[in-house]
Amino acid sequence: MWLVVTTLAAIVVTAIWYTNDKARETYKIGFLNLILWGTAIMVFVDHVMGYVAEGGEFIEITPEAILLSVILLISALIIWEIFLFIKDPKGLLKTLKWR
């Protein structure tokens, strides 16, 4: 299930990256795109190796797999948010006056 969810998320983010200049420049969505495609490729290789070594189901649909999918997406979004705070593409953090 996590292969399907990460791949779908990567496809959606790629479509946003391709069609929206503001998302590309302001929100640095290309970084999120790389995270999601890297995760999708890594999970695909993991599934192929597990299927070749052990057999069984290629894509499992269990509550644990769904929870892992959600955790992977949240982790990718958190990493992207941290990247945005560090890069500060709009310069908002530079304009704040800290007391």
Phi and psi restraints in degrees (range 20) as a CNS / XPLOR table:
assign (resid 1 and name C) (resid 2 and name N)
       (resid 2 and name CA) (resid 2 and name C) 1.0 -68.1 20.0 2
assign (resid 2 and name N) (resid 2 and name CA)
       (resid 2 and name C) (resid 3 and name N) 1.0 -27.5 20.0 2
assign (resid 2 and name C) (resid 3 and name N)
       (resid 3 and name CA) (resid 3 and name C) 1.0 -64.4 20.0 2
assign (resid 3 and name N) (resid 3 and name CA)
       (resid 3 and name C) (resid 4 and name N) 1.0 -44.6 20.0 2
assign (resid 3 and name C) (resid 4 and name N)
       (resid 4 and name CA) (resid 4 and name C) 1.0 -65.4 20.0 2
assign (resid 4 and name N) (resid 4 and name CA)
       (resid 4 and name C) (resid 5 and name N) 1.0 -45.3 20.0 2
assign (resid 4 and name C) (resid 5 and name N)
       (resid 5 and name CA) (resid 5 and name C) 1.0 -66.1 20.0 2
assign (resid 5 and name N) (resid 5 and name CA)
       (resid 5 and name C) (resid 6 and name N) 1.0 -46.2 20.0 2
assign (resid 5 and name C) (resid 6 and name N)
       (resid 6 and name CA) (resid 6 and name C) 1.0 -67.4 20.0 2
assign (resid 6 and name N) (resid 6 and name CA)
       (resid 6 and name C) (resid 7 and name N) 1.0 -36.4 20.0 2
assign (resid 6 and name C) (resid 7 and name N)
       (resid 7 and name CA) (resid 7 and name C) 1.0 -67.9 20.0 2
assign (resid 7 and name N) (resid 7 and name CA)
       (resid 7 and name C) (resid 8 and name N) 1.0 -42.6 20.0 2
assign (resid 7 and name C) (resid 8 and name N)
       (resid 8 and name CA) (resid 8 and name C) 1.0 -62.8 20.0 2
assign (resid 8 and name N) (resid 8 and name CA)
       (resid 8 and name C) (resid 9 and name N) 1.0 -42.0 20.0 2
assign (resid 8 and name C) (resid 9 and name N)
       (resid 9 and name CA) (resid 9 and name C) 1.0 -63.0 20.0 2
assign (resid 9 and name N) (resid 9 and name CA)
       (resid 9 and name C) (resid 10 and name N) 1.0 -40.8 20.0 2
assign (resid 9 and name C) (resid 10 and name N)
       (resid 10 and name CA) (resid 10 and name C) 1.0 -64.8 20.0 2
assign (resid 10 and name N) (resid 10 and name CA)
       (resid 10 and name C) (resid 11 and name N) 1.0 -38.4 20.0 2
assign (resid 10 and name C) (resid 11 and name N)
       (resid 11 and name CA) (resid 11 and name C) 1.0 -66.1 20.0 2
assign (resid 11 and name N) (resid 11 and name CA)
       (resid 11 and name C) (resid 12 and name N) 1.0 -42.4 20.0 2
assign (resid 11 and name C) (resid 12 and name N)
       (resid 12 and name CA) (resid 12 and name C) 1.0 -64.7 20.0 2
assign (resid 12 and name N) (resid 12 and name CA)
       (resid 12 and name C) (resid 13 and name N) 1.0 -45.1 20.0 2
assign (resid 12 and name C) (resid 13 and name N)
       (resid 13 and name CA) (resid 13 and name C) 1.0 -66.6 20.0 2
assign (resid 13 and name N) (resid 13 and name CA)
       (resid 13 and name C) (resid 14 and name N) 1.0 -35.3 20.0 2
assign (resid 13 and name C) (resid 14 and name N)
       (resid 14 and name CA) (resid 14 and name C) 1.0 -63.7 20.0 2
assign (resid 14 and name N) (resid 14 and name CA)
       (resid 14 and name C) (resid 15 and name N) 1.0 -41.4 20.0 2
assign (resid 14 and name C) (resid 15 and name N)
       (resid 15 and name CA) (resid 15 and name C) 1.0 -63.3 20.0 2
assign (resid 15 and name N) (resid 15 and name CA)
       (resid 15 and name C) (resid 16 and name N) 1.0 -40.8 20.0 2
assign (resid 15 and name C) (resid 16 and name N)
       (resid 16 and name CA) (resid 16 and name C) 1.0 -65.0 20.0 2
assign (resid 16 and name N) (resid 16 and name CA)
       (resid 16 and name C) (resid 17 and name N) 1.0 -44.0 20.0 2
assign (resid 16 and name C) (resid 17 and name N)
       (resid 17 and name CA) (resid 17 and name C) 1.0 -60.5 20.0 2
assign (resid 17 and name N) (resid 17 and name CA)
       (resid 17 and name C) (resid 18 and name N) 1.0 -40.4 20.0 2
assign (resid 17 and name C) (resid 18 and name N)
       (resid 18 and name CA) (resid 18 and name C) 1.0 -72.5 20.0 2
assign (resid 18 and name N) (resid 18 and name CA)
       (resid 18 and name C) (resid 19 and name N) 1.0 -34.8 20.0 2
assign (resid 18 and name C) (resid 19 and name N)
       (resid 19 and name CA) (resid 19 and name C) 1.0 -99.3 20.0 2
assign (resid 19 and name N) (resid 19 and name CA)
       (resid 19 and name C) (resid 20 and name N) 1.0 -16.6 20.0 2
assign (resid 19 and name C) (resid 20 and name N)
       (resid 20 and name CA) (resid 20 and name C) 1.0 -120.0 20.0 2
assign (resid 20 and name N) (resid 20 and name CA)
       (resid 20 and name C) (resid 21 and name N) 1.0 108.2 20.0 2
assign (resid 20 and name C) (resid 21 and name N)
       (resid 21 and name CA) (resid 21 and name C) 1.0 -66.2 20.0 2
assign (resid 21 and name N) (resid 21 and name CA)
       (resid 21 and name C) (resid 22 and name N) 1.0 -37.0 20.0 2
assign (resid 21 and name C) (resid 22 and name N)
       (resid 22 and name CA) (resid 22 and name C) 1.0 -63.2 20.0 2
assign (resid 22 and name N) (resid 22 and name CA)
       (resid 22 and name C) (resid 23 and name N) 1.0 -42.1 20.0 2
assign (resid 22 and name C) (resid 23 and name N)
       (resid 23 and name CA) (resid 23 and name C) 1.0 -64.3 20.0 2
assign (resid 23 and name N) (resid 23 and name CA)
       (resid 23 and name C) (resid 24 and name N) 1.0 -35.4 20.0 2
assign (resid 23 and name C) (resid 24 and name N)
       (resid 24 and name CA) (resid 24 and name C) 1.0 -68.6 20.0 2
assign (resid 24 and name N) (resid 24 and name CA)
       (resid 24 and name C) (resid 25 and name N) 1.0 -46.0 20.0 2
assign (resid 24 and name C) (resid 25 and name N)
       (resid 25 and name CA) (resid 25 and name C) 1.0 -85.1 20.0 2
assign (resid 25 and name N) (resid 25 and name CA)
       (resid 25 and name C) (resid 26 and name N) 1.0 -50.4 20.0 2
assign (resid 25 and name C) (resid 26 and name N)
       (resid 26 and name CA) (resid 26 and name C) 1.0 -80.2 20.0 2
assign (resid 26 and name N) (resid 26 and name CA)
       (resid 26 and name C) (resid 27 and name N) 1.0 -43.0 20.0 2
assign (resid 26 and name C) (resid 27 and name N)
       (resid 27 and name CA) (resid 27 and name C) 1.0 -100.3 20.0 2
assign (resid 27 and name N) (resid 27 and name CA)
       (resid 27 and name C) (resid 28 and name N) 1.0 2.8 20.0 2
assign (resid 27 and name C) (resid 28 and name N)
       (resid 28 and name CA) (resid 28 and name C) 1.0 49.2 20.0 2
assign (resid 28 and name N) (resid 28 and name CA)
       (resid 28 and name C) (resid 29 and name N) 1.0 47.9 20.0 2
assign (resid 28 and name C) (resid 29 and name N)
       (resid 29 and name CA) (resid 29 and name C) 1.0 -70.8 20.0 2
assign (resid 29 and name N) (resid 29 and name CA)
       (resid 29 and name C) (resid 30 and name N) 1.0 -15.2 20.0 2
assign (resid 29 and name C) (resid 30 and name N)
       (resid 30 and name CA) (resid 30 and name C) 1.0 -62.6 20.0 2
assign (resid 30 and name N) (resid 30 and name CA)
       (resid 30 and name C) (resid 31 and name N) 1.0 -33.0 20.0 2
assign (resid 30 and name C) (resid 31 and name N)
       (resid 31 and name CA) (resid 31 and name C) 1.0 -66.6 20.0 2
assign (resid 31 and name N) (resid 31 and name CA)
       (resid 31 and name C) (resid 32 and name N) 1.0 -44.4 20.0 2
assign (resid 31 and name C) (resid 32 and name N)
       (resid 32 and name CA) (resid 32 and name C) 1.0 -62.5 20.0 2
assign (resid 32 and name N) (resid 32 and name CA)
       (resid 32 and name C) (resid 33 and name N) 1.0 -37.4 20.0 2
assign (resid 32 and name C) (resid 33 and name N)
       (resid 33 and name CA) (resid 33 and name C) 1.0 -59.5 20.0 2
assign (resid 33 and name N) (resid 33 and name CA)
       (resid 33 and name C) (resid 34 and name N) 1.0 -46.5 20.0 2
assign (resid 33 and name C) (resid 34 and name N)
       (resid 34 and name CA) (resid 34 and name C) 1.0 -63.7 20.0 2
assign (resid 34 and name N) (resid 34 and name CA)
       (resid 34 and name C) (resid 35 and name N) 1.0 -40.9 20.0 2
assign (resid 34 and name C) (resid 35 and name N)
       (resid 35 and name CA) (resid 35 and name C) 1.0 -60.4 20.0 2
assign (resid 35 and name N) (resid 35 and name CA)
       (resid 35 and name C) (resid 36 and name N) 1.0 -48.3 20.0 2
assign (resid 35 and name C) (resid 36 and name N)
       (resid 36 and name CA) (resid 36 and name C) 1.0 -69.2 20.0 2
assign (resid 36 and name N) (resid 36 and name CA)
       (resid 36 and name C) (resid 37 and name N) 1.0 -41.0 20.0 2
assign (resid 36 and name C) (resid 37 and name N)
       (resid 37 and name CA) (resid 37 and name C) 1.0 -68.3 20.0 2
assign (resid 37 and name N) (resid 37 and name CA)
       (resid 37 and name C) (resid 38 and name N) 1.0 -37.9 20.0 2
assign (resid 37 and name C) (resid 38 and name N)
       (resid 38 and name CA) (resid 38 and name C) 1.0 -62.1 20.0 2
assign (resid 38 and name N) (resid 38 and name CA)
       (resid 38 and name C) (resid 39 and name N) 1.0 -41.8 20.0 2
assign (resid 38 and name C) (resid 39 and name N)
       (resid 39 and name CA) (resid 39 and name C) 1.0 -65.7 20.0 2
assign (resid 39 and name N) (resid 39 and name CA)
       (resid 39 and name C) (resid 40 and name N) 1.0 -42.6 20.0 2
assign (resid 39 and name C) (resid 40 and name N)
       (resid 40 and name CA) (resid 40 and name C) 1.0 -62.4 20.0 2
assign (resid 40 and name N) (resid 40 and name CA)
       (resid 40 and name C) (resid 41 and name N) 1.0 -42.0 20.0 2
assign (resid 40 and name C) (resid 41 and name N)
       (resid 41 and name CA) (resid 41 and name C) 1.0 -66.8 20.0 2
assign (resid 41 and name N) (resid 41 and name CA)
       (resid 41 and name C) (resid 42 and name N) 1.0 -42.6 20.0 2
assign (resid 41 and name C) (resid 42 and name N)
       (resid 42 and name CA) (resid 42 and name C) 1.0 -62.2 20.0 2
assign (resid 42 and name N) (resid 42 and name CA)
       (resid 42 and name C) (resid 43 and name N) 1.0 -43.7 20.0 2
assign (resid 42 and name C) (resid 43 and name N)
       (resid 43 and name CA) (resid 43 and name C) 1.0 -67.2 20.0 2
assign (resid 43 and name N) (resid 43 and name CA)
       (resid 43 and name C) (resid 44 and name N) 1.0 -38.5 20.0 2
assign (resid 43 and name C) (resid 44 and name N)
       (resid 44 and name CA) (resid 44 and name C) 1.0 -60.6 20.0 2
assign (resid 44 and name N) (resid 44 and name CA)
       (resid 44 and name C) (resid 45 and name N) 1.0 -45.9 20.0 2
assign (resid 44 and name C) (resid 45 and name N)
       (resid 45 and name CA) (resid 45 and name C) 1.0 -63.4 20.0 2
assign (resid 45 and name N) (resid 45 and name CA)
       (resid 45 and name C) (resid 46 and name N) 1.0 -39.8 20.0 2
assign (resid 45 and name C) (resid 46 and name N)
       (resid 46 and name CA) (resid 46 and name C) 1.0 -61.8 20.0 2
assign (resid 46 and name N) (resid 46 and name CA)
       (resid 46 and name C) (resid 47 and name N) 1.0 -44.0 20.0 2
assign (resid 46 and name C) (resid 47 and name N)
       (resid 47 and name CA) (resid 47 and name C) 1.0 -65.7 20.0 2
assign (resid 47 and name N) (resid 47 and name CA)
       (resid 47 and name C) (resid 48 and name N) 1.0 -41.6 20.0 2
assign (resid 47 and name C) (resid 48 and name N)
       (resid 48 and name CA) (resid 48 and name C) 1.0 -63.7 20.0 2
assign (resid 48 and name N) (resid 48 and name CA)
       (resid 48 and name C) (resid 49 and name N) 1.0 -45.9 20.0 2
assign (resid 48 and name C) (resid 49 and name N)
       (resid 49 and name CA) (resid 49 and name C) 1.0 -65.0 20.0 2
assign (resid 49 and name N) (resid 49 and name CA)
       (resid 49 and name C) (resid 50 and name N) 1.0 -40.4 20.0 2
assign (resid 49 and name C) (resid 50 and name N)
       (resid 50 and name CA) (resid 50 and name C) 1.0 -65.9 20.0 2
assign (resid 50 and name N) (resid 50 and name CA)
       (resid 50 and name C) (resid 51 and name N) 1.0 -38.7 20.0 2
assign (resid 50 and name C) (resid 51 and name N)
       (resid 51 and name CA) (resid 51 and name C) 1.0 -68.4 20.0 2
assign (resid 51 and name N) (resid 51 and name CA)
       (resid 51 and name C) (resid 52 and name N) 1.0 -40.4 20.0 2
assign (resid 51 and name C) (resid 52 and name N)
       (resid 52 and name CA) (resid 52 and name C) 1.0 -68.8 20.0 2
assign (resid 52 and name N) (resid 52 and name CA)
       (resid 52 and name C) (resid 53 and name N) 1.0 -41.6 20.0 2
assign (resid 52 and name C) (resid 53 and name N)
       (resid 53 and name CA) (resid 53 and name C) 1.0 -75.6 20.0 2
assign (resid 53 and name N) (resid 53 and name CA)
       (resid 53 and name C) (resid 54 and name N) 1.0 -41.2 20.0 2
assign (resid 53 and name C) (resid 54 and name N)
       (resid 54 and name CA) (resid 54 and name C) 1.0 -115.4 20.0 2
assign (resid 54 and name N) (resid 54 and name CA)
       (resid 54 and name C) (resid 55 and name N) 1.0 -19.8 20.0 2
assign (resid 54 and name C) (resid 55 and name N)
       (resid 55 and name CA) (resid 55 and name C) 1.0 78.2 20.0 2
assign (resid 55 and name N) (resid 55 and name CA)
       (resid 55 and name C) (resid 56 and name N) 1.0 -158.1 20.0 2
assign (resid 55 and name C) (resid 56 and name N)
       (resid 56 and name CA) (resid 56 and name C) 1.0 87.3 20.0 2
assign (resid 56 and name N) (resid 56 and name CA)
       (resid 56 and name C) (resid 57 and name N) 1.0 -153.4 20.0 2
assign (resid 56 and name C) (resid 57 and name N)
       (resid 57 and name CA) (resid 57 and name C) 1.0 -80.4 20.0 2
assign (resid 57 and name N) (resid 57 and name CA)
       (resid 57 and name C) (resid 58 and name N) 1.0 140.8 20.0 2
assign (resid 57 and name C) (resid 58 and name N)
       (resid 58 and name CA) (resid 58 and name C) 1.0 -80.2 20.0 2
assign (resid 58 and name N) (resid 58 and name CA)
       (resid 58 and name C) (resid 59 and name N) 1.0 -42.0 20.0 2
assign (resid 58 and name C) (resid 59 and name N)
       (resid 59 and name CA) (resid 59 and name C) 1.0 -123.2 20.0 2
assign (resid 59 and name N) (resid 59 and name CA)
       (resid 59 and name C) (resid 60 and name N) 1.0 118.3 20.0 2
assign (resid 59 and name C) (resid 60 and name N)
       (resid 60 and name CA) (resid 60 and name C) 1.0 -100.2 20.0 2
assign (resid 60 and name N) (resid 60 and name CA)
       (resid 60 and name C) (resid 61 and name N) 1.0 140.6 20.0 2
assign (resid 60 and name C) (resid 61 and name N)
       (resid 61 and name CA) (resid 61 and name C) 1.0 -116.8 20.0 2
assign (resid 61 and name N) (resid 61 and name CA)
       (resid 61 and name C) (resid 62 and name N) 1.0 91.0 20.0 2
assign (resid 61 and name C) (resid 62 and name N)
       (resid 62 and name CA) (resid 62 and name C) 1.0 -130.6 20.0 2
assign (resid 62 and name N) (resid 62 and name CA)
       (resid 62 and name C) (resid 63 and name N) 1.0 163.4 20.0 2
assign (resid 62 and name C) (resid 63 and name N)
       (resid 63 and name CA) (resid 63 and name C) 1.0 -59.0 20.0 2
assign (resid 63 and name N) (resid 63 and name CA)
       (resid 63 and name C) (resid 64 and name N) 1.0 -34.9 20.0 2
assign (resid 63 and name C) (resid 64 and name N)
       (resid 64 and name CA) (resid 64 and name C) 1.0 -66.2 20.0 2
assign (resid 64 and name N) (resid 64 and name CA)
       (resid 64 and name C) (resid 65 and name N) 1.0 -39.4 20.0 2
assign (resid 64 and name C) (resid 65 and name N)
       (resid 65 and name CA) (resid 65 and name C) 1.0 -67.9 20.0 2
assign (resid 65 and name N) (resid 65 and name CA)
       (resid 65 and name C) (resid 66 and name N) 1.0 -38.2 20.0 2
assign (resid 65 and name C) (resid 66 and name N)
       (resid 66 and name CA) (resid 66 and name C) 1.0 -66.3 20.0 2
assign (resid 66 and name N) (resid 66 and name CA)
       (resid 66 and name C) (resid 67 and name N) 1.0 -42.7 20.0 2
assign (resid 66 and name C) (resid 67 and name N)
       (resid 67 and name CA) (resid 67 and name C) 1.0 -63.0 20.0 2
assign (resid 67 and name N) (resid 67 and name CA)
       (resid 67 and name C) (resid 68 and name N) 1.0 -41.1 20.0 2
assign (resid 67 and name C) (resid 68 and name N)
       (resid 68 and name CA) (resid 68 and name C) 1.0 -63.1 20.0 2
assign (resid 68 and name N) (resid 68 and name CA)
       (resid 68 and name C) (resid 69 and name N) 1.0 -37.9 20.0 2
assign (resid 68 and name C) (resid 69 and name N)
       (resid 69 and name CA) (resid 69 and name C) 1.0 -61.0 20.0 2
assign (resid 69 and name N) (resid 69 and name CA)
       (resid 69 and name C) (resid 70 and name N) 1.0 -45.0 20.0 2
assign (resid 69 and name C) (resid 70 and name N)
       (resid 70 and name CA) (resid 70 and name C) 1.0 -65.0 20.0 2
assign (resid 70 and name N) (resid 70 and name CA)
       (resid 70 and name C) (resid 71 and name N) 1.0 -42.3 20.0 2
assign (resid 70 and name C) (resid 71 and name N)
       (resid 71 and name CA) (resid 71 and name C) 1.0 -64.0 20.0 2
assign (resid 71 and name N) (resid 71 and name CA)
       (resid 71 and name C) (resid 72 and name N) 1.0 -40.3 20.0 2
assign (resid 71 and name C) (resid 72 and name N)
       (resid 72 and name CA) (resid 72 and name C) 1.0 -63.1 20.0 2
assign (resid 72 and name N) (resid 72 and name CA)
       (resid 72 and name C) (resid 73 and name N) 1.0 -43.5 20.0 2
assign (resid 72 and name C) (resid 73 and name N)
       (resid 73 and name CA) (resid 73 and name C) 1.0 -66.7 20.0 2
assign (resid 73 and name N) (resid 73 and name CA)
       (resid 73 and name C) (resid 74 and name N) 1.0 -42.0 20.0 2
assign (resid 73 and name C) (resid 74 and name N)
       (resid 74 and name CA) (resid 74 and name C) 1.0 -63.5 20.0 2
assign (resid 74 and name N) (resid 74 and name CA)
       (resid 74 and name C) (resid 75 and name N) 1.0 -40.8 20.0 2
assign (resid 74 and name C) (resid 75 and name N)
       (resid 75 and name CA) (resid 75 and name C) 1.0 -62.1 20.0 2
assign (resid 75 and name N) (resid 75 and name CA)
       (resid 75 and name C) (resid 76 and name N) 1.0 -42.9 20.0 2
assign (resid 75 and name C) (resid 76 and name N)
       (resid 76 and name CA) (resid 76 and name C) 1.0 -62.9 20.0 2
assign (resid 76 and name N) (resid 76 and name CA)
       (resid 76 and name C) (resid 77 and name N) 1.0 -41.8 20.0 2
assign (resid 76 and name C) (resid 77 and name N)
       (resid 77 and name CA) (resid 77 and name C) 1.0 -67.5 20.0 2
assign (resid 77 and name N) (resid 77 and name CA)
       (resid 77 and name C) (resid 78 and name N) 1.0 -36.8 20.0 2
assign (resid 77 and name C) (resid 78 and name N)
       (resid 78 and name CA) (resid 78 and name C) 1.0 -65.7 20.0 2
assign (resid 78 and name N) (resid 78 and name CA)
       (resid 78 and name C) (resid 79 and name N) 1.0 -43.8 20.0 2
assign (resid 78 and name C) (resid 79 and name N)
       (resid 79 and name CA) (resid 79 and name C) 1.0 -61.6 20.0 2
assign (resid 79 and name N) (resid 79 and name CA)
       (resid 79 and name C) (resid 80 and name N) 1.0 -41.1 20.0 2
assign (resid 79 and name C) (resid 80 and name N)
       (resid 80 and name CA) (resid 80 and name C) 1.0 -64.4 20.0 2
assign (resid 80 and name N) (resid 80 and name CA)
       (resid 80 and name C) (resid 81 and name N) 1.0 -41.2 20.0 2
assign (resid 80 and name C) (resid 81 and name N)
       (resid 81 and name CA) (resid 81 and name C) 1.0 -64.0 20.0 2
assign (resid 81 and name N) (resid 81 and name CA)
       (resid 81 and name C) (resid 82 and name N) 1.0 -41.7 20.0 2
assign (resid 81 and name C) (resid 82 and name N)
       (resid 82 and name CA) (resid 82 and name C) 1.0 -62.2 20.0 2
assign (resid 82 and name N) (resid 82 and name CA)
       (resid 82 and name C) (resid 83 and name N) 1.0 -42.2 20.0 2
assign (resid 82 and name C) (resid 83 and name N)
       (resid 83 and name CA) (resid 83 and name C) 1.0 -59.3 20.0 2
assign (resid 83 and name N) (resid 83 and name CA)
       (resid 83 and name C) (resid 84 and name N) 1.0 -42.7 20.0 2
assign (resid 83 and name C) (resid 84 and name N)
       (resid 84 and name CA) (resid 84 and name C) 1.0 -64.5 20.0 2
assign (resid 84 and name N) (resid 84 and name CA)
       (resid 84 and name C) (resid 85 and name N) 1.0 -40.4 20.0 2
assign (resid 84 and name C) (resid 85 and name N)
       (resid 85 and name CA) (resid 85 and name C) 1.0 -64.8 20.0 2
assign (resid 85 and name N) (resid 85 and name CA)
       (resid 85 and name C) (resid 86 and name N) 1.0 -38.5 20.0 2
assign (resid 85 and name C) (resid 86 and name N)
       (resid 86 and name CA) (resid 86 and name C) 1.0 -69.9 20.0 2
assign (resid 86 and name N) (resid 86 and name CA)
       (resid 86 and name C) (resid 87 and name N) 1.0 -46.0 20.0 2
assign (resid 86 and name C) (resid 87 and name N)
       (resid 87 and name CA) (resid 87 and name C) 1.0 -73.9 20.0 2
assign (resid 87 and name N) (resid 87 and name CA)
       (resid 87 and name C) (resid 88 and name N) 1.0 -33.8 20.0 2
assign (resid 87 and name C) (resid 88 and name N)
       (resid 88 and name CA) (resid 88 and name C) 1.0 47.2 20.0 2
assign (resid 88 and name N) (resid 88 and name CA)
       (resid 88 and name C) (resid 89 and name N) 1.0 64.4 20.0 2
assign (resid 88 and name C) (resid 89 and name N)
       (resid 89 and name CA) (resid 89 and name C) 1.0 -63.4 20.0 2
assign (resid 89 and name N) (resid 89 and name CA)
       (resid 89 and name C) (resid 90 and name N) 1.0 -27.2 20.0 2
assign (resid 89 and name C) (resid 90 and name N)
       (resid 90 and name CA) (resid 90 and name C) 1.0 -90.7 20.0 2
assign (resid 90 and name N) (resid 90 and name CA)
       (resid 90 and name C) (resid 91 and name N) 1.0 -8.9 20.0 2
assign (resid 90 and name C) (resid 91 and name N)
       (resid 91 and name CA) (resid 91 and name C) 1.0 73.1 20.0 2
assign (resid 91 and name N) (resid 91 and name CA)
       (resid 91 and name C) (resid 92 and name N) 1.0 22.9 20.0 2
assign (resid 91 and name C) (resid 92 and name N)
       (resid 92 and name CA) (resid 92 and name C) 1.0 -72.1 20.0 2
assign (resid 92 and name N) (resid 92 and name CA)
       (resid 92 and name C) (resid 93 and name N) 1.0 -36.7 20.0 2
assign (resid 92 and name C) (resid 93 and name N)
       (resid 93 and name CA) (resid 93 and name C) 1.0 -72.0 20.0 2
assign (resid 93 and name N) (resid 93 and name CA)
       (resid 93 and name C) (resid 94 and name N) 1.0 -26.1 20.0 2
assign (resid 93 and name C) (resid 94 and name N)
       (resid 94 and name CA) (resid 94 and name C) 1.0 -72.1 20.0 2
assign (resid 94 and name N) (resid 94 and name CA)
       (resid 94 and name C) (resid 95 and name N) 1.0 -27.7 20.0 2
assign (resid 94 and name C) (resid 95 and name N)
       (resid 95 and name CA) (resid 95 and name C) 1.0 -85.0 20.0 2
assign (resid 95 and name N) (resid 95 and name CA)
       (resid 95 and name C) (resid 96 and name N) 1.0 -12.5 20.0 2
assign (resid 95 and name C) (resid 96 and name N)
       (resid 96 and name CA) (resid 96 and name C) 1.0 -69.8 20.0 2
assign (resid 96 and name N) (resid 96 and name CA)
       (resid 96 and name C) (resid 97 and name N) 1.0 140.8 20.0 2
assign (resid 96 and name C) (resid 97 and name N)
       (resid 97 and name CA) (resid 97 and name C) 1.0 -104.5 20.0 2
assign (resid 97 and name N) (resid 97 and name CA)
       (resid 97 and name C) (resid 98 and name N) 1.0 111.4 20.0 2
assign (resid 97 and name C) (resid 98 and name N)
       (resid 98 and name CA) (resid 98 and name C) 1.0 -86.2 20.0 2
assign (resid 98 and name N) (resid 98 and name CA)
       (resid 98 and name C) (resid 99 and name N) 1.0 138.3 20.0 2
